[in-house]
Amino acid sequence: MLVLGIETTCDETAAAVVERHDDGRATIRSNVVLSQIAEHAAFGGVVPEIAARAHVEALDRIIAAAMADAGREFGALDGVAAAAGPGLIGGVIVGLITAKAIALVHQKPLIAVNHLEAHALTARLTDGTPFPYCVFLASGGHTQIVAVRGVGDYVRLGTTRDDAIGEAFDKTAKLLGLGYPGGPRVEQEAARGDASRFMLPRPMLGRPDADFSLSGLKTALRLEAEKVAPLTDQDVADLSASFQLAVVEMVVDRLQQGLRIFRQRFGAPSALVAAGGVAANQAIREALRKLALQDQVALVVPPPSLCTDNAAMIAWAGAERLAHGLCDKLDTSPRARWPLEQVDKPRPDPPSHDGRLIAHGVALSTPSPLVGEGWGGGSSRCGTEVPSGSTPTPTPAPSVVA
Amino acid sequence: MRVLAIDTALEACSAAILDTDRTDGATSRSVPMTRGHAEALMPLIAAVMAEARMEFADLDRVAVTIGPGSFTGLRVGVAAARGIALAAGKPAIGLTTLAALAAPVLEADDGNAVLAVINARHDRVYMQLFGPGGRSLVPPRVASTRDAIRAAVARPTRIVGNAAQLIEDAWPDGEPRPLMVSAVSAPDIVSVARLGAASADLTAPVKPLYLGDADAHPQEAGIVPRR
């Protein structure tokens, strides 16, 4: 099963072709990422309108590059997947519309993938991790602990009450004048800093739930920084290190709670899985290794290029959904908000669609069989392959387009 | 020449198939809407293609309105056109909404000027002024309502677009009234297809014409001073 994936929910324009073999193994045929970092750097963060403008002018050639890298024609695809949310809506629209266009022209199933679901399923792409497993998903926009019980079956065990972890890194970088993107810069500074110099709070530590909170830490950091301002290079390094350590300790504590809740509700997880851009942070990766060892749970940390936003994970999630007979109609909405628990689950007997689109009270009669059935409508033509346990094949490094 | 035309720039979602070798006219659908283009467009294109019994492989080009208009609407249309062009291996052509609005008016009579105006809010309009023969006198730009009128008031003018009424209401009392006011809310999609068929430039990349920047400002506030 060969699926094209498209990712445009934030500041990466990405396309990839992934093959899901009959036994559930995966091969990444191509993985192209165009970063917009330069476009947003001057603004200290991602500007939604700038992101949307960049996506629409780059996406088609990124897709062409991914197809060329994979050495396949559109006609060879079994499905076209796009991240349909959650994310910055302008970019989501561009990616989803482009996927719809390719699906329509080549009469392939469209799969509207939840971006968080794609992060959550990445461990199966890279490591063939069996269900159920516990995902720590942390990025610039999301911080969640999720029980992944099956394709489409996700239970959120914990989330942030305010900022996402990646967002807190970005804000710290901004505060310290380190620029954008903040995560890698704070990590770089922290590597040569003294983490014990500033006493920062560990929000949420010891609480029985698995939630996060970052805003108090952010405020405390600002107060400490202002106390010693103007900042020397060493101050910046020490503040970065102190901040990073506080985050790491909170993450470890919250994950211990998350794993405890997981076991209570669902039994033993097959693994603890890291996903999202924050999982590219080496200090956090190291802390996860220690935690997994101590907690006696297998740890799966995909390579950084598959932790940060990419289209291979979208293609893979699309393939997993397609293998369960899940696909979407051509009138599917792009969504700024889309909680993971609200994704469609595989159903043994899916409801049929009547092939009509209601837009603002106007019924557009859509001629069957073009839209009413098959690739546009129900799930029977999507494929009903039964998934099986899997072992991974080596994945090629992503190509980065300048 | 077989053209698929797409317009989602303003207050409609429209698609048309024009085959210039056929005499029985174009196949088109247009649904008024202010939001929901991203949902409605692709089923609409599928419906028009089916009704015209056209395959994507048989198309010669894809024409799309690139703006000015709703930023989101422009991206829906342009992404669709570029996606179809990529998938079908056909060229895509961008046309401005202002030219598309003026086209039917100029087709009916090109002896007088046409002012195409689209509401850009805050008492501003996107405008383009066409002289006799369809020659562009003022290229697409953002202007205050007053400046738009000032550009057009010197000659007998017809006004077209969703800001036409706004312009007429603000028309100065002492001046000769506009010859015609056509407050259409979106371009005629068959006109878009005809312009697309007539367009010679297949090389320019199809990009949205925003006529406005992204309204973002570099953020320097909140940085703790460095030594």
Interface residues (C-beta under 8 A of the other chain):
Chain A: A42 F43 G44 G45 V47 E49 I50 A52 R53 V56 E57 L59 D60 I63 A64 F74 I89 G90 I93 V94 L96 I97 T98 A99 K100 A101 I102 L104 V105 H106 K174 L175 L176 G177 R222 A225 E226 A229 P230 L231 T232 V236 K329 L330 D331 T332 S333 P334 L357 A359 H360 V362 L364 S365 T366 P367 L370 V371 G376
Chain B: C13 R29 V31 P32 M33 G36 A38 E39 A40 L41 M42 P43 L44 I45 A46 A47 M49 A50 E51 F56 F71 T72 R75 V76 V78 A79 A80 R82 G83 I84 A85 L86 A87 A88 P205 K207 P208 Y210 A214 D215 A216 H217 P218 Q219 G222 I223 V224 P225 R226 R227
